[in-house]
């Protein structure tokens, strides 16, 4: 005959099983094993000065500014963009000319013609353009601003808001990307995040990143590059849940009813 003691023991065992299935903190926390709040992380110099480098098929905007607007006009080309305002009223809105980096790593720039830009940072390319355009300006160094307007990363898998995320900067850490995606869900496998990267020659490379490891800052995938794909794999709990279909759900519901009825019978037979 069932007693209060046996019923209590059953509930305790059930609680232990439920708690044991929960993800431990060590599988969720970032930057683990820091000694204290002032623990400094050493980063490789190559990562510390990381800046995005221009790749084939990148889209660039290049503006040249000086106090001699008549000399900059030829370098700041615009293209008309037709937009309908209302009814039959149509207005042409000019937009800054963009430059597509071809498969060989070149762009066509006004006056200068073909320029090799592949592998250069925005700053390096700006310096090259300043040197080449110096003769077009009298006793003045023009200000040149370059943007990689297609700098975006794709984050998919176990994150709150999977999608494509664009940045106006020329560098984005994997944590900044994940933050834009709303962080990982509780089911995301933090110690086994995959990063797919396409090199300039078209080859692809995979990186495995452990977000729990404090030394992640030295990973080549810590700074994301344009068009990187970040995939967050589901953990075991999510995988097991995904295998539960309609029949399993019905069985669990039936089992819950049986347990409830059994509890009522136990209380009646006391």
ZAMAR-444848 format. One record per residue (C-alpha): residue in one letter; y, x, z. Coordinates in steps of 0.02 Angstrom, whole numbers, plus 50000, padded with zeros to 5 digits. Layout:
N
<atom><residu>A</residu><c2>Y</c2><c1>X</c1><c3>Z</c3></atom>
...
This chain:
270
<atom><residu>X</residu><c2>50000</c2><c1>50000</c1><c3>50000</c3></atom>
<atom><residu>X</residu><c2>50172</c2><c1>50064</c1><c3>49955</c3></atom>
<atom><residu>X</residu><c2>50292</c2><c1>50109</c1><c3>50095</c3></atom>
<atom><residu>X</residu><c2>50474</c2><c1>50148</c1><c3>50108</c3></atom>
<atom><residu>X</residu><c2>50428</c2><c1>50331</c1><c3>50123</c3></atom>
<atom><residu>X</residu><c2>50331</c2><c1>50332</c1><c3>49959</c3></atom>
<atom><residu>X</residu><c2>50470</c2><c1>50239</c1><c3>49870</c3></atom>
<atom><residu>X</residu><c2>50598</c2><c1>50363</c1><c3>49936</c3></atom>
<atom><residu>X</residu><c2>50489</c2><c1>50509</c1><c3>49879</c3></atom>
<atom><residu>X</residu><c2>50476</c2><c1>50433</c1><c3>49705</c3></atom>
<atom><residu>X</residu><c2>50666</c2><c1>50418</c1><c3>49692</c3></atom>
<atom><residu>X</residu><c2>50691</c2><c1>50597</c1><c3>49751</c3></atom>
<atom><residu>X</residu><c2>50569</c2><c1>50663</c1><c3>49619</c3></atom>
<atom><residu>X</residu><c2>50656</c2><c1>50558</c1><c3>49486</c3></atom>
<atom><residu>X</residu><c2>50826</c2><c1>50629</c1><c3>49535</c3></atom>
<atom><residu>X</residu><c2>50759</c2><c1>50807</c1><c3>49529</c3></atom>
<atom><residu>X</residu><c2>50691</c2><c1>50779</c1><c3>49353</c3></atom>
<atom><residu>X</residu><c2>50857</c2><c1>50707</c1><c3>49294</c3></atom>
<atom><residu>X</residu><c2>50957</c2><c1>50849</c1><c3>49369</c3></atom>
<atom><residu>X</residu><c2>50841</c2><c1>50981</c1><c3>49302</c3></atom>
<atom><residu>X</residu><c2>50871</c2><c1>50917</c1><c3>49125</c3></atom>
<atom><residu>X</residu><c2>51058</c2><c1>50943</c1><c3>49138</c3></atom>
<atom><residu>X</residu><c2>51134</c2><c1>51097</c1><c3>49054</c3></atom>
<atom><residu>X</residu><c2>51167</c2><c1>51235</c1><c3>49181</c3></atom>
<atom><residu>X</residu><c2>51342</c2><c1>51304</c1><c3>49197</c3></atom>
<atom><residu>X</residu><c2>51288</c2><c1>51471</c1><c3>49125</c3></atom>
<atom><residu>X</residu><c2>51254</c2><c1>51386</c1><c3>48959</c3></atom>
<atom><residu>X</residu><c2>51426</c2><c1>51304</c1><c3>48952</c3></atom>
<atom><residu>X</residu><c2>51556</c2><c1>51426</c1><c3>49020</c3></atom>
<atom><residu>X</residu><c2>51650</c2><c1>51546</c1><c3>48905</c3></atom>
<atom><residu>X</residu><c2>51688</c2><c1>51729</c1><c3>48946</c3></atom>
<atom><residu>X</residu><c2>51553</c2><c1>51752</c1><c3>49076</c3></atom>
<atom><residu>X</residu><c2>51525</c2><c1>51897</c1><c3>49195</c3></atom>
<atom><residu>X</residu><c2>51708</c2><c1>51941</c1><c3>49217</c3></atom>
<atom><residu>X</residu><c2>51723</c2><c1>52037</c1><c3>49379</c3></atom>
<atom><residu>X</residu><c2>51885</c2><c1>51956</c1><c3>49434</c3></atom>
<atom><residu>X</residu><c2>52041</c2><c1>51871</c1><c3>49367</c3></atom>
<atom><residu>X</residu><c2>52121</c2><c1>52039</c1><c3>49323</c3></atom>
<atom><residu>X</residu><c2>51969</c2><c1>52108</c1><c3>49232</c3></atom>
<atom><residu>X</residu><c2>52031</c2><c1>52182</c1><c3>49068</c3></atom>
<atom><residu>X</residu><c2>51934</c2><c1>52170</c1><c3>48906</c3></atom>
<atom><residu>X</residu><c2>51928</c2><c1>52320</c1><c3>48790</c3></atom>
<atom><residu>X</residu><c2>51942</c2><c1>52278</c1><c3>48608</c3></atom>
<atom><residu>X</residu><c2>51904</c2><c1>52388</c1><c3>48460</c3></atom>
<atom><residu>X</residu><c2>52061</c2><c1>52452</c1><c3>48373</c3></atom>
<atom><residu>X</residu><c2>52004</c2><c1>52381</c1><c3>48207</c3></atom>
<atom><residu>X</residu><c2>52002</c2><c1>52206</c1><c3>48284</c3></atom>
<atom><residu>X</residu><c2>52163</c2><c1>52231</c1><c3>48380</c3></atom>
<atom><residu>X</residu><c2>52264</c2><c1>52255</c1><c3>48220</c3></atom>
<atom><residu>X</residu><c2>52168</c2><c1>52127</c1><c3>48118</c3></atom>
<atom><residu>X</residu><c2>52265</c2><c1>52037</c1><c3>47985</c3></atom>
<atom><residu>X</residu><c2>52196</c2><c1>51931</c1><c3>47846</c3></atom>
<atom><residu>X</residu><c2>52175</c2><c1>52023</c1><c3>47681</c3></atom>
<atom><residu>X</residu><c2>52203</c2><c1>51939</c1><c3>47515</c3></atom>
<atom><residu>X</residu><c2>52046</c2><c1>51887</c1><c3>47422</c3></atom>
<atom><residu>X</residu><c2>52011</c2><c1>51824</c1><c3>47246</c3></atom>
<atom><residu>X</residu><c2>52052</c2><c1>51639</c1><c3>47224</c3></atom>
<atom><residu>X</residu><c2>52180</c2><c1>51644</c1><c3>47365</c3></atom>
<atom><residu>X</residu><c2>52341</c2><c1>51549</c1><c3>47330</c3></atom>
<atom><residu>X</residu><c2>52502</c2><c1>51639</c1><c3>47375</c3></atom>
<atom><residu>X</residu><c2>52684</c2><c1>51593</c1><c3>47388</c3></atom>
<atom><residu>X</residu><c2>52809</c2><c1>51736</c1><c3>47369</c3></atom>
<atom><residu>X</residu><c2>52995</c2><c1>51718</c1><c3>47404</c3></atom>
<atom><residu>X</residu><c2>53128</c2><c1>51850</c1><c3>47375</c3></atom>
<atom><residu>X</residu><c2>53290</c2><c1>51833</c1><c3>47472</c3></atom>
<atom><residu>X</residu><c2>53449</c2><c1>51937</c1><c3>47466</c3></atom>
<atom><residu>X</residu><c2>53639</c2><c1>51920</c1><c3>47466</c3></atom>
<atom><residu>X</residu><c2>53632</c2><c1>51931</c1><c3>47276</c3></atom>
<atom><residu>X</residu><c2>53559</c2><c1>51760</c1><c3>47228</c3></atom>
<atom><residu>X</residu><c2>53587</c2><c1>51793</c1><c3>47043</c3></atom>
<atom><residu>X</residu><c2>53460</c2><c1>51934</c1><c3>47056</c3></atom>
<atom><residu>X</residu><c2>53330</c2><c1>51837</c1><c3>47156</c3></atom>
<atom><residu>X</residu><c2>53329</c2><c1>51681</c1><c3>47049</c3></atom>
<atom><residu>X</residu><c2>53205</c2><c1>51751</c1><c3>46923</c3></atom>
<atom><residu>X</residu><c2>53080</c2><c1>51792</c1><c3>47060</c3></atom>
<atom><residu>X</residu><c2>53091</c2><c1>51625</c1><c3>47149</c3></atom>
<atom><residu>X</residu><c2>53023</c2><c1>51512</c1><c3>47015</c3></atom>
<atom><residu>X</residu><c2>52999</c2><c1>51327</c1><c3>47050</c3></atom>
<atom><residu>X</residu><c2>52888</c2><c1>51198</c1><c3>46968</c3></atom>
<atom><residu>X</residu><c2>52940</c2><c1>51015</c1><c3>46955</c3></atom>
<atom><residu>X</residu><c2>52829</c2><c1>50890</c1><c3>47043</c3></atom>
<atom><residu>X</residu><c2>52848</c2><c1>50710</c1><c3>46989</c3></atom>
<atom><residu>X</residu><c2>52843</c2><c1>50582</c1><c3>47129</c3></atom>
<atom><residu>X</residu><c2>52875</c2><c1>50395</c1><c3>47123</c3></atom>
<atom><residu>X</residu><c2>52999</c2><c1>50339</c1><c3>47255</c3></atom>
<atom><residu>X</residu><c2>53004</c2><c1>50150</c1><c3>47234</c3></atom>
<atom><residu>X</residu><c2>52982</c2><c1>50028</c1><c3>47093</c3></atom>
<atom><residu>X</residu><c2>53033</c2><c1>50112</c1><c3>46930</c3></atom>
<atom><residu>X</residu><c2>53135</c2><c1>50248</c1><c3>47014</c3></atom>
<atom><residu>X</residu><c2>53056</c2><c1>50419</c1><c3>46985</c3></atom>
<atom><residu>X</residu><c2>53122</c2><c1>50583</c1><c3>47051</c3></atom>
<atom><residu>X</residu><c2>53072</c2><c1>50761</c1><c3>47009</c3></atom>
<atom><residu>X</residu><c2>53049</c2><c1>50864</c1><c3>47168</c3></atom>
<atom><residu>X</residu><c2>53045</c2><c1>51054</c1><c3>47139</c3></atom>
<atom><residu>X</residu><c2>52915</c2><c1>51156</c1><c3>47232</c3></atom>
<atom><residu>X</residu><c2>52898</c2><c1>51344</c1><c3>47247</c3></atom>
<atom><residu>X</residu><c2>52789</c2><c1>51428</c1><c3>47118</c3></atom>
<atom><residu>X</residu><c2>52617</c2><c1>51478</c1><c3>47181</c3></atom>
<atom><residu>X</residu><c2>52513</c2><c1>51626</c1><c3>47125</c3></atom>
<atom><residu>X</residu><c2>52325</c2><c1>51614</c1><c3>47107</c3></atom>
<atom><residu>X</residu><c2>52233</c2><c1>51776</c1><c3>47136</c3></atom>
<atom><residu>X</residu><c2>52110</c2><c1>51794</c1><c3>46992</c3></atom>
<atom><residu>X</residu><c2>51929</c2><c1>51851</c1><c3>47007</c3></atom>
<atom><residu>X</residu><c2>51982</c2><c1>52031</c1><c3>46979</c3></atom>
<atom><residu>X</residu><c2>52109</c2><c1>52025</c1><c3>47121</c3></atom>
<atom><residu>X</residu><c2>52270</c2><c1>52015</c1><c3>47017</c3></atom>
<atom><residu>X</residu><c2>52419</c2><c1>51898</c1><c3>47005</c3></atom>
<atom><residu>X</residu><c2>52552</c2><c1>51881</c1><c3>46870</c3></atom>
<atom><residu>X</residu><c2>52724</c2><c1>51908</c1><c3>46946</c3></atom>
<atom><residu>X</residu><c2>52889</c2><c1>51885</c1><c3>46854</c3></atom>
<atom><residu>X</residu><c2>52959</c2><c1>52045</c1><c3>46774</c3></atom>
<atom><residu>X</residu><c2>52825</c2><c1>52154</c1><c3>46855</c3></atom>
<atom><residu>X</residu><c2>52679</c2><c1>52075</c1><c3>46764</c3></atom>
<atom><residu>X</residu><c2>52503</c2><c1>52099</c1><c3>46831</c3></atom>
<atom><residu>X</residu><c2>52492</c2><c1>52161</c1><c3>47010</c3></atom>
<atom><residu>X</residu><c2>52333</c2><c1>52206</c1><c3>47105</c3></atom>
<atom><residu>X</residu><c2>52341</c2><c1>52115</c1><c3>47272</c3></atom>
<atom><residu>X</residu><c2>52159</c2><c1>52104</c1><c3>47327</c3></atom>
<atom><residu>X</residu><c2>52122</c2><c1>52185</c1><c3>47495</c3></atom>
<atom><residu>X</residu><c2>52305</c2><c1>52197</c1><c3>47546</c3></atom>
<atom><residu>X</residu><c2>52385</c2><c1>52114</c1><c3>47696</c3></atom>
<atom><residu>X</residu><c2>52542</c2><c1>52010</c1><c3>47675</c3></atom>
<atom><residu>X</residu><c2>52646</c2><c1>52151</c1><c3>47749</c3></atom>
<atom><residu>X</residu><c2>52571</c2><c1>52282</c1><c3>47634</c3></atom>
<atom><residu>X</residu><c2>52603</c2><c1>52176</c1><c3>47480</c3></atom>
<atom><residu>X</residu><c2>52782</c2><c1>52140</c1><c3>47536</c3></atom>
<atom><residu>X</residu><c2>52814</c2><c1>52328</c1><c3>47553</c3></atom>
<atom><residu>X</residu><c2>52746</c2><c1>52360</c1><c3>47378</c3></atom>
<atom><residu>X</residu><c2>52855</c2><c1>52223</c1><c3>47303</c3></atom>
<atom><residu>X</residu><c2>53010</c2><c1>52290</c1><c3>47392</c3></atom>
<atom><residu>X</residu><c2>52981</c2><c1>52461</c1><c3>47316</c3></atom>
<atom><residu>X</residu><c2>52953</c2><c1>52390</c1><c3>47141</c3></atom>
<atom><residu>X</residu><c2>53104</c2><c1>52274</c1><c3>47149</c3></atom>
<atom><residu>X</residu><c2>53225</c2><c1>52399</c1><c3>47226</c3></atom>
<atom><residu>X</residu><c2>53303</c2><c1>52439</c1><c3>47058</c3></atom>
<atom><residu>X</residu><c2>53349</c2><c1>52255</c1><c3>47033</c3></atom>
<atom><residu>X</residu><c2>53464</c2><c1>52253</c1><c3>47185</c3></atom>
<atom><residu>X</residu><c2>53621</c2><c1>52354</c1><c3>47220</c3></atom>
<atom><residu>X</residu><c2>53613</c2><c1>52449</c1><c3>47384</c3></atom>
<atom><residu>X</residu><c2>53506</c2><c1>52316</c1><c3>47464</c3></atom>
<atom><residu>X</residu><c2>53324</c2><c1>52292</c1><c3>47511</c3></atom>
<atom><residu>X</residu><c2>53271</c2><c1>52112</c1><c3>47477</c3></atom>
<atom><residu>X</residu><c2>53179</c2><c1>52011</c1><c3>47609</c3></atom>
<atom><residu>X</residu><c2>53008</c2><c1>51961</c1><c3>47543</c3></atom>
<atom><residu>X</residu><c2>52902</c2><c1>51827</c1><c3>47625</c3></atom>
<atom><residu>X</residu><c2>52722</c2><c1>51800</c1><c3>47575</c3></atom>
<atom><residu>X</residu><c2>52607</c2><c1>51659</c1><c3>47630</c3></atom>
<atom><residu>X</residu><c2>52422</c2><c1>51629</c1><c3>47601</c3></atom>
<atom><residu>X</residu><c2>52433</c2><c1>51441</c1><c3>47587</c3></atom>
<atom><residu>X</residu><c2>52246</c2><c1>51411</c1><c3>47573</c3></atom>
<atom><residu>X</residu><c2>52207</c2><c1>51500</c1><c3>47738</c3></atom>
<atom><residu>X</residu><c2>52088</c2><c1>51374</c1><c3>47815</c3></atom>
<atom><residu>X</residu><c2>51922</c2><c1>51375</c1><c3>47907</c3></atom>
<atom><residu>X</residu><c2>51786</c2><c1>51244</c1><c3>47911</c3></atom>
<atom><residu>X</residu><c2>51707</c2><c1>51200</c1><c3>48079</c3></atom>
<atom><residu>X</residu><c2>51554</c2><c1>51088</c1><c3>48081</c3></atom>
<atom><residu>X</residu><c2>51412</c2><c1>51042</c1><c3>48197</c3></atom>
<atom><residu>X</residu><c2>51426</c2><c1>51003</c1><c3>48382</c3></atom>
<atom><residu>X</residu><c2>51615</c2><c1>50996</c1><c3>48398</c3></atom>
<atom><residu>X</residu><c2>51725</c2><c1>50848</c1><c3>48443</c3></atom>
<atom><residu>X</residu><c2>51819</c2><c1>50843</c1><c3>48276</c3></atom>
<atom><residu>X</residu><c2>51727</c2><c1>50934</c1><c3>48136</c3></atom>
<atom><residu>X</residu><c2>51831</c2><c1>50971</c1><c3>47982</c3></atom>
<atom><residu>X</residu><c2>51940</c2><c1>51092</c1><c3>47886</c3></atom>
<atom><residu>X</residu><c2>52084</c2><c1>51171</c1><c3>47981</c3></atom>
<atom><residu>X</residu><c2>52234</c2><c1>51257</c1><c3>47904</c3></atom>
<atom><residu>X</residu><c2>52340</c2><c1>51390</c1><c3>47991</c3></atom>
<atom><residu>X</residu><c2>52515</c2><c1>51452</c1><c3>47948</c3></atom>
<atom><residu>X</residu><c2>52475</c2><c1>51620</c1><c3>48025</c3></atom>
<atom><residu>X</residu><c2>52372</c2><c1>51757</c1><c3>47944</c3></atom>
<atom><residu>X</residu><c2>52246</c2><c1>51767</c1><c3>48086</c3></atom>
<atom><residu>X</residu><c2>52144</c2><c1>51644</c1><c3>48186</c3></atom>
<atom><residu>X</residu><c2>52018</c2><c1>51682</c1><c3>48323</c3></atom>
<atom><residu>X</residu><c2>51857</c2><c1>51585</c1><c3>48335</c3></atom>
<atom><residu>X</residu><c2>51920</c2><c1>51507</c1><c3>48497</c3></atom>
<atom><residu>X</residu><c2>52081</c2><c1>51450</c1><c3>48412</c3></atom>
<atom><residu>X</residu><c2>51977</c2><c1>51371</c1><c3>48275</c3></atom>
<atom><residu>X</residu><c2>51863</c2><c1>51285</c1><c3>48400</c3></atom>
<atom><residu>X</residu><c2>52015</c2><c1>51223</c1><c3>48496</c3></atom>
<atom><residu>X</residu><c2>52081</c2><c1>51140</c1><c3>48339</c3></atom>
<atom><residu>X</residu><c2>51911</c2><c1>51056</c1><c3>48320</c3></atom>
<atom><residu>X</residu><c2>51928</c2><c1>50985</c1><c3>48496</c3></atom>
<atom><residu>X</residu><c2>51807</c2><c1>51109</c1><c3>48578</c3></atom>
<atom><residu>X</residu><c2>51617</c2><c1>51103</c1><c3>48577</c3></atom>
<atom><residu>X</residu><c2>51525</c2><c1>50950</c1><c3>48638</c3></atom>
<atom><residu>X</residu><c2>51412</c2><c1>50969</c1><c3>48789</c3></atom>
<atom><residu>X</residu><c2>51268</c2><c1>50979</c1><c3>48666</c3></atom>
<atom><residu>X</residu><c2>51336</c2><c1>51131</c1><c3>48572</c3></atom>
<atom><residu>X</residu><c2>51233</c2><c1>51290</c1><c3>48584</c3></atom>
<atom><residu>X</residu><c2>51368</c2><c1>51411</c1><c3>48638</c3></atom>
<atom><residu>X</residu><c2>51260</c2><c1>51566</c1><c3>48633</c3></atom>
<atom><residu>X</residu><c2>51209</c2><c1>51545</c1><c3>48452</c3></atom>
<atom><residu>X</residu><c2>51360</c2><c1>51497</c1><c3>48345</c3></atom>
<atom><residu>X</residu><c2>51345</c2><c1>51542</c1><c3>48161</c3></atom>
<atom><residu>X</residu><c2>51489</c2><c1>51603</c1><c3>48051</c3></atom>
<atom><residu>X</residu><c2>51467</c2><c1>51606</c1><c3>47862</c3></atom>
<atom><residu>X</residu><c2>51587</c2><c1>51720</c1><c3>47768</c3></atom>
<atom><residu>X</residu><c2>51608</c2><c1>51750</c1><c3>47581</c3></atom>
<atom><residu>X</residu><c2>51659</c2><c1>51926</c1><c3>47532</c3></atom>
<atom><residu>X</residu><c2>51779</c2><c1>51970</c1><c3>47392</c3></atom>
<atom><residu>X</residu><c2>51633</c2><c1>52008</c1><c3>47275</c3></atom>
<atom><residu>X</residu><c2>51558</c2><c1>51836</c1><c3>47302</c3></atom>
<atom><residu>X</residu><c2>51419</c2><c1>51890</c1><c3>47419</c3></atom>
<atom><residu>X</residu><c2>51396</c2><c1>51794</c1><c3>47581</c3></atom>
<atom><residu>X</residu><c2>51363</c2><c1>51858</c1><c3>47755</c3></atom>
<atom><residu>X</residu><c2>51309</c2><c1>51773</c1><c3>47915</c3></atom>
<atom><residu>X</residu><c2>51365</c2><c1>51819</c1><c3>48091</c3></atom>
<atom><residu>X</residu><c2>51291</c2><c1>51755</c1><c3>48254</c3></atom>
<atom><residu>X</residu><c2>51418</c2><c1>51737</c1><c3>48394</c3></atom>
<atom><residu>X</residu><c2>51387</c2><c1>51711</c1><c3>48580</c3></atom>
<atom><residu>X</residu><c2>51536</c2><c1>51618</c1><c3>48651</c3></atom>
<atom><residu>X</residu><c2>51470</c2><c1>51651</c1><c3>48828</c3></atom>
<atom><residu>X</residu><c2>51484</c2><c1>51839</c1><c3>48806</c3></atom>
<atom><residu>X</residu><c2>51647</c2><c1>51918</c1><c3>48864</c3></atom>
<atom><residu>X</residu><c2>51626</c2><c1>52055</c1><c3>48732</c3></atom>
<atom><residu>X</residu><c2>51641</c2><c1>51928</c1><c3>48592</c3></atom>
<atom><residu>X</residu><c2>51813</c2><c1>52001</c1><c3>48555</c3></atom>
<atom><residu>X</residu><c2>51727</c2><c1>52149</c1><c3>48472</c3></atom>
<atom><residu>X</residu><c2>51627</c2><c1>52040</c1><c3>48353</c3></atom>
<atom><residu>X</residu><c2>51677</c2><c1>52050</c1><c3>48168</c3></atom>
<atom><residu>X</residu><c2>51680</c2><c1>51860</c1><c3>48173</c3></atom>
<atom><residu>X</residu><c2>51800</c2><c1>51849</c1><c3>48320</c3></atom>
<atom><residu>X</residu><c2>51944</c2><c1>51840</c1><c3>48196</c3></atom>
<atom><residu>X</residu><c2>51905</c2><c1>51709</c1><c3>48066</c3></atom>
<atom><residu>X</residu><c2>51947</c2><c1>51739</c1><c3>47884</c3></atom>
<atom><residu>X</residu><c2>52004</c2><c1>51613</c1><c3>47755</c3></atom>
<atom><residu>X</residu><c2>51867</c2><c1>51492</c1><c3>47704</c3></atom>
<atom><residu>X</residu><c2>51747</c2><c1>51544</c1><c3>47844</c3></atom>
<atom><residu>X</residu><c2>51622</c2><c1>51411</c1><c3>47894</c3></atom>
<atom><residu>X</residu><c2>51584</c2><c1>51397</c1><c3>48081</c3></atom>
<atom><residu>X</residu><c2>51426</c2><c1>51302</c1><c3>48124</c3></atom>
<atom><residu>X</residu><c2>51387</c2><c1>51252</c1><c3>48304</c3></atom>
<atom><residu>X</residu><c2>51202</c2><c1>51219</c1><c3>48324</c3></atom>
<atom><residu>X</residu><c2>51142</c2><c1>51076</c1><c3>48438</c3></atom>
<atom><residu>X</residu><c2>51048</c2><c1>51126</c1><c3>48594</c3></atom>
<atom><residu>X</residu><c2>50873</c2><c1>51070</c1><c3>48642</c3></atom>
<atom><residu>X</residu><c2>50932</c2><c1>50914</c1><c3>48733</c3></atom>
<atom><residu>X</residu><c2>51023</c2><c1>50849</c1><c3>48579</c3></atom>
<atom><residu>X</residu><c2>50876</c2><c1>50893</c1><c3>48466</c3></atom>
<atom><residu>X</residu><c2>50757</c2><c1>50795</c1><c3>48576</c3></atom>
<atom><residu>X</residu><c2>50877</c2><c1>50648</c1><c3>48580</c3></atom>
<atom><residu>X</residu><c2>50891</c2><c1>50647</c1><c3>48391</c3></atom>
<atom><residu>X</residu><c2>50703</c2><c1>50622</c1><c3>48378</c3></atom>
<atom><residu>X</residu><c2>50711</c2><c1>50460</c1><c3>48476</c3></atom>
<atom><residu>X</residu><c2>50702</c2><c1>50318</c1><c3>48352</c3></atom>
<atom><residu>X</residu><c2>50703</c2><c1>50129</c1><c3>48370</c3></atom>
<atom><residu>X</residu><c2>50523</c2><c1>50121</c1><c3>48429</c3></atom>
<atom><residu>X</residu><c2>50553</c2><c1>50254</c1><c3>48563</c3></atom>
<atom><residu>X</residu><c2>50710</c2><c1>50162</c1><c3>48621</c3></atom>
<atom><residu>X</residu><c2>50611</c2><c1>50000</c1><c3>48635</c3></atom>
<atom><residu>X</residu><c2>50476</c2><c1>50091</c1><c3>48734</c3></atom>
<atom><residu>X</residu><c2>50605</c2><c1>50164</c1><c3>48854</c3></atom>
<atom><residu>X</residu><c2>50681</c2><c1>49991</c1><c3>48879</c3></atom>
<atom><residu>X</residu><c2>50508</c2><c1>49918</c1><c3>48913</c3></atom>
<atom><residu>X</residu><c2>50472</c2><c1>50057</c1><c3>49037</c3></atom>
<atom><residu>X</residu><c2>50636</c2><c1>50021</c1><c3>49127</c3></atom>
<atom><residu>X</residu><c2>50586</c2><c1>49838</c1><c3>49143</c3></atom>
<atom><residu>X</residu><c2>50415</c2><c1>49888</c1><c3>49211</c3></atom>
<atom><residu>X</residu><c2>50495</c2><c1>50003</c1><c3>49340</c3></atom>
<atom><residu>X</residu><c2>50616</c2><c1>49865</c1><c3>49392</c3></atom>
<atom><residu>X</residu><c2>50474</c2><c1>49739</c1><c3>49411</c3></atom>
<atom><residu>X</residu><c2>50371</c2><c1>49867</c1><c3>49508</c3></atom>
<atom><residu>X</residu><c2>50516</c2><c1>49895</c1><c3>49627</c3></atom>
<atom><residu>X</residu><c2>50529</c2><c1>49707</c1><c3>49658</c3></atom>
<atom><residu>X</residu><c2>50341</c2><c1>49695</c1><c3>49691</c3></atom>
<atom><residu>X</residu><c2>50349</c2><c1>49840</c1><c3>49812</c3></atom>
<atom><residu>X</residu><c2>50488</c2><c1>49756</c1><c3>49910</c3></atom>
<atom><residu>X</residu><c2>50392</c2><c1>49590</c1><c3>49914</c3></atom>
<atom><residu>X</residu><c2>50230</c2><c1>49671</c1><c3>49976</c3></atom>
<atom><residu>X</residu><c2>50313</c2><c1>49765</c1><c3>50118</c3></atom>
